[in-house]
Amino acid sequence: MKSILNPKLSAALSPNLPKFSSFALFPRPSEFMTPFPTRIPNHLRLNPTHFSSRNMIPTTQNRSLQSESSASASSSGEIHVIVGPMFAGKTTSLIRRIQSESGNGRNVAIIKSSKDTRYGLDSIVTHDGTKLPCWALANLSSFKQKFGVDAYEQLDVIGIDEAQFFDDLYDFCREAADHDGKTVVVAGLDGNYLRRNFGSVLDIIPLADSVTKLTARCEICGKHAFFTLRKTQETQVELIGGVDVYMPVCRQHYVNGQVAMETTRLVLESQKVECGSHS
């Protein structure tokens, strides 16, 4: 891997991937080809007048089309989206993909939102402690300048973690894949604690080459968990936290949990009213 990356990231990305030996797809020509006859019958001879050097030279228009086609092929990127509730392994999947791409000799970089300071600003970290160095940014549009234009040109793969916090996610992914030829791997929440669209993650689904929906394990019954239940009374959409604030739940326990949370809220409000009347 080239030296355009953060040295810590270069050291962290070195999976032991198996090496595959080359093999022949076709037998040698001598194994199935027979020699041409030494004398070609007259009726099979080609008329030289049908060919000229003019036929063998591409026109300016053809050369232009070939050039455009080649440029289009070389600039074709990809977008892969990984979504799911909290504790579903989104960051783990992102790290594995980045390590795999790096192991295949591609230049990689990882970005996360500077809003997420739970495990420090210089790394993306899974809930079980696995981490890789990253760029912590307030917005994605500043990445090319901060990373360096020349270094950005050499990048093959860009990973984005906690993508729901980036308002410019759609424009960045479209530009990086459609025009810059980058492979962009995006990991983030598809819904907030109210099961509504969170940030711009769902907006990039129409741009994506692939979408992976991960599930966690319901903290109450152990079934597949598709939703994130907030365990506290805060109501703001962006509330960064871990197991102290959120838990993954199945549909049944999400609904039951919401009912329980609403009941608790009403009880607390009534207690406040009673305390106010007594004072």
C-alpha positions as CSV (number, residue, x, y, z in Angstrom):
1,M,0.0,0.0,0.0
2,K,1.3,3.4,-0.9
3,S,2.4,6.0,1.7
4,I,-0.5,8.5,1.3
5,L,-2.2,7.3,4.4
6,N,-1.9,8.1,8.0
7,P,1.1,5.9,9.2
8,K,-1.1,4.4,11.9
9,L,-3.6,3.3,9.3
10,S,-0.9,1.7,7.2
11,A,0.2,-0.3,10.1
12,A,-3.3,-1.3,11.1
13,L,-4.3,-2.6,7.6
14,S,-2.3,-5.7,7.1
15,P,-4.7,-8.8,7.0
16,N,-3.2,-12.1,6.2
17,L,-5.0,-12.8,3.0
18,P,-4.5,-16.0,1.1
19,K,-2.5,-15.8,-2.2
20,F,-3.8,-17.5,-5.2
21,S,-1.6,-19.1,-7.8
22,S,-2.2,-18.3,-11.5
23,F,-3.6,-21.0,-13.8
24,A,-4.2,-21.4,-17.5
25,L,-7.7,-20.8,-18.7
26,F,-7.1,-22.3,-22.1
27,P,-4.9,-25.0,-23.5
28,R,-1.8,-24.1,-25.4
29,P,-2.4,-23.4,-29.1
30,S,-0.4,-26.5,-30.1
31,E,-2.9,-28.7,-28.2
32,F,-5.9,-27.9,-30.3
33,M,-4.8,-26.0,-33.4
34,T,-4.0,-27.6,-36.7
35,P,-1.7,-25.9,-39.3
36,F,-3.4,-24.0,-42.1
37,P,-3.1,-25.5,-45.6
38,T,-0.1,-24.3,-47.5
39,R,-2.1,-23.5,-50.6
40,I,-5.3,-21.5,-50.4
41,P,-7.9,-22.2,-53.2
42,N,-8.5,-19.3,-55.6
43,H,-12.1,-18.9,-54.6
44,L,-11.2,-18.3,-51.0
45,R,-8.5,-15.7,-51.7
46,L,-9.3,-12.2,-50.5
47,N,-9.3,-9.4,-53.0
48,P,-6.6,-6.9,-52.0
49,T,-8.6,-4.0,-53.5
50,H,-11.2,-4.4,-50.8
51,F,-8.7,-3.2,-48.2
52,S,-6.6,-0.1,-47.9
53,S,-4.6,1.7,-45.3
54,R,-7.6,4.1,-45.1
55,N,-9.7,1.2,-43.6
56,M,-7.1,0.5,-40.9
57,I,-6.8,4.0,-39.5
58,P,-9.5,5.2,-37.1
59,T,-11.1,8.5,-37.9
60,T,-10.9,11.5,-35.6
61,Q,-14.5,10.8,-34.6
62,N,-13.7,7.2,-33.7
63,R,-10.6,8.2,-31.7
64,S,-12.7,10.7,-29.8
65,L,-15.3,8.1,-29.0
66,Q,-12.7,5.6,-27.9
67,S,-11.1,8.2,-25.7
68,E,-14.4,9.1,-24.1
69,S,-15.3,5.5,-23.6
70,S,-11.9,4.8,-22.0
71,A,-12.2,7.8,-19.7
72,S,-15.7,6.8,-18.7
73,A,-14.6,3.3,-17.8
74,S,-11.6,4.5,-15.8
75,S,-13.7,7.0,-13.8
76,S,-16.4,4.6,-12.8
77,G,-16.7,4.2,-9.1
78,E,-19.0,2.4,-6.7
79,I,-21.2,3.1,-3.6
80,H,-21.9,0.4,-1.0
81,V,-24.2,1.2,1.9
82,I,-24.3,-0.7,5.3
83,V,-27.3,0.1,7.5
84,G,-29.0,-1.2,10.6
85,P,-29.8,-0.4,14.2
86,M,-27.2,0.3,16.9
87,F,-25.0,-2.7,17.9
88,A,-25.6,-4.5,14.6
89,G,-21.9,-4.5,13.6
90,K,-22.0,-1.7,11.0
91,T,-18.6,-0.4,11.9
92,T,-17.1,-3.9,12.1
93,S,-18.4,-4.6,8.6
94,L,-16.9,-1.3,7.4
95,I,-13.5,-2.1,9.0
96,R,-13.4,-5.6,7.4
97,R,-14.2,-4.1,4.0
98,I,-11.5,-1.5,4.3
99,Q,-9.0,-4.1,5.5
100,S,-9.9,-6.3,2.5
101,E,-9.5,-3.5,0.0
102,S,-6.2,-2.5,1.5
103,G,-5.0,-6.1,1.5
104,N,-5.7,-6.1,-2.3
105,G,-3.3,-3.3,-2.8
106,R,-5.8,-0.4,-3.0
107,N,-5.3,3.0,-1.3
108,V,-7.9,3.6,1.4
109,A,-9.0,6.3,3.8
110,I,-11.7,6.4,6.5
111,I,-13.8,9.4,7.6
112,K,-16.1,9.7,10.6
113,S,-18.1,12.6,12.0
114,S,-16.3,14.8,14.5
115,K,-19.6,14.8,16.5
116,D,-18.8,11.3,17.7
117,T,-16.2,11.6,20.4
118,R,-17.1,8.5,22.4
119,Y,-13.7,6.8,21.7
120,G,-11.6,9.7,20.7
121,L,-11.4,11.7,17.4
122,D,-8.6,9.9,15.6
123,S,-10.2,6.4,15.3
124,I,-13.3,4.5,14.4
125,V,-14.0,2.0,17.1
126,T,-16.4,-0.9,17.3
127,H,-18.4,-1.6,20.5
128,D,-16.0,-4.5,21.2
129,G,-12.9,-2.3,20.9
130,T,-11.6,-3.0,17.4
131,K,-10.4,0.3,15.9
132,L,-8.7,1.9,12.9
133,P,-7.3,5.5,12.5
134,C,-9.5,7.9,10.6
135,W,-10.2,11.5,9.7
136,A,-12.8,13.2,12.0
137,L,-14.6,15.9,10.0
138,A,-17.6,18.2,10.5
139,N,-18.5,17.8,6.9
140,L,-17.4,15.7,3.9
141,S,-16.9,18.5,1.5
142,S,-13.7,19.5,3.4
143,F,-12.1,16.1,3.0
144,K,-10.3,16.6,-0.3
145,Q,-8.7,19.8,0.8
146,K,-7.6,18.5,4.2
147,F,-6.4,15.1,2.8
148,G,-4.5,16.8,0.0
149,V,-5.6,17.0,-3.7
150,D,-2.7,14.9,-4.9
151,A,-3.2,12.3,-2.2
152,Y,-7.0,12.3,-2.9
153,E,-6.3,11.5,-6.6
154,Q,-4.4,8.4,-5.6
155,L,-7.2,7.1,-3.3
156,D,-9.2,4.1,-4.4
157,V,-11.6,3.5,-1.5
158,I,-13.2,5.9,1.0
159,G,-14.9,4.5,4.1
160,I,-17.5,6.7,5.9
161,D,-18.6,5.8,9.4
162,E,-21.6,7.3,11.4
163,A,-22.8,8.6,8.1
164,Q,-26.1,9.9,9.5
165,F,-24.3,12.9,10.9
166,F,-23.1,14.2,7.5
167,D,-25.6,16.6,5.9
168,D,-23.6,16.6,2.6
169,L,-23.5,12.8,2.3
170,Y,-25.4,12.6,-0.9
171,D,-23.4,15.2,-2.8
172,F,-20.1,13.8,-1.6
173,C,-20.9,10.2,-2.5
174,R,-22.2,11.1,-6.0
175,E,-19.2,13.3,-6.8
176,A,-16.7,10.7,-5.5
177,A,-18.2,7.7,-7.3
178,D,-19.6,9.3,-10.5
179,H,-16.8,11.8,-11.3
180,D,-13.7,10.8,-9.2
181,G,-14.0,7.0,-9.7
182,K,-13.8,6.2,-6.0
183,T,-15.3,3.2,-4.2
184,V,-17.3,4.6,-1.3
185,V,-18.3,2.4,1.6
186,V,-20.9,4.0,3.8
187,A,-22.0,2.8,7.3
188,G,-24.7,4.4,9.4
189,L,-28.1,4.3,11.0
190,D,-31.0,4.1,8.6
191,G,-33.5,5.2,11.3
192,N,-33.5,7.1,14.6
193,Y,-35.0,6.1,17.9
194,L,-38.4,7.0,16.5
195,R,-37.9,4.8,13.5
196,R,-37.8,7.8,11.2
197,N,-35.2,8.7,8.5
198,F,-32.0,9.7,10.2
199,G,-29.8,12.2,8.3
200,S,-29.1,11.5,4.6
201,V,-28.3,7.8,4.7
202,L,-31.5,6.7,3.0
203,D,-31.1,9.5,0.4
204,I,-28.1,7.7,-1.1
205,I,-29.9,4.4,-1.6
206,P,-30.8,5.3,-5.2
207,L,-27.1,6.0,-5.8
208,A,-25.9,2.7,-4.3
209,D,-24.5,-0.4,-6.1
210,S,-25.4,-2.5,-3.0
211,V,-27.2,-2.1,0.3
212,T,-26.7,-4.3,3.3
213,K,-29.2,-4.3,6.1
214,L,-27.7,-5.7,9.3
215,T,-29.6,-6.8,12.4
216,A,-28.6,-7.0,16.1
217,R,-29.9,-9.2,18.8
218,C,-32.9,-8.0,20.8
219,E,-31.6,-7.2,24.3
220,I,-34.9,-8.5,25.8
221,C,-35.8,-11.7,24.0
222,G,-32.7,-12.5,21.9
223,K,-34.6,-12.4,18.5
224,H,-33.4,-10.4,15.6
225,A,-33.4,-6.7,16.4
226,F,-34.2,-4.2,13.7
227,F,-34.8,-1.1,15.8
228,T,-33.0,1.1,18.3
229,L,-34.8,1.9,21.6
230,R,-33.8,4.9,23.6
231,K,-33.8,4.2,27.3
232,T,-33.7,7.8,28.5
233,Q,-36.2,10.6,28.5
234,E,-34.3,12.9,26.1
235,T,-36.2,13.8,23.0
236,Q,-33.6,15.4,20.7
237,V,-32.9,13.4,17.6
238,E,-29.1,13.6,17.8
239,L,-28.1,12.1,21.2
240,I,-24.8,10.3,21.0
241,G,-24.5,7.4,23.4
242,G,-23.9,3.7,23.9
243,V,-25.4,1.0,26.0
244,D,-26.2,3.5,28.6
245,V,-28.7,5.3,26.3
246,Y,-29.7,2.8,23.6
247,M,-30.5,-0.9,23.1
248,P,-31.4,-3.0,20.1
249,V,-34.9,-4.5,20.1
250,C,-37.3,-6.6,18.0
251,R,-40.5,-5.1,16.8
252,Q,-42.6,-6.4,19.7
253,H,-40.3,-5.0,22.3
254,Y,-39.8,-1.8,20.5
255,V,-43.6,-1.2,20.6
256,N,-43.8,-2.3,24.2
257,G,-40.8,-0.2,25.1
258,Q,-42.3,2.9,23.5
259,V,-45.5,2.3,25.5
260,A,-43.5,1.9,28.7
261,M,-41.4,5.0,28.0
262,E,-44.5,7.1,27.3
263,T,-46.2,5.8,30.5
264,T,-43.1,6.7,32.4
265,R,-43.0,10.2,30.9
266,L,-46.7,10.8,31.8
267,V,-46.1,9.6,35.4
268,L,-43.1,11.9,35.8
269,E,-45.0,14.9,34.4
270,S,-47.9,14.2,36.7
271,Q,-45.5,14.1,39.7
272,K,-44.1,17.4,38.7
273,V,-47.6,18.9,38.6
274,E,-48.4,17.5,42.0
275,C,-45.2,18.9,43.4
276,G,-45.9,22.3,41.9
277,S,-49.4,22.4,43.4
278,H,-48.2,21.5,46.9
279,S,-45.6,24.2,46.8
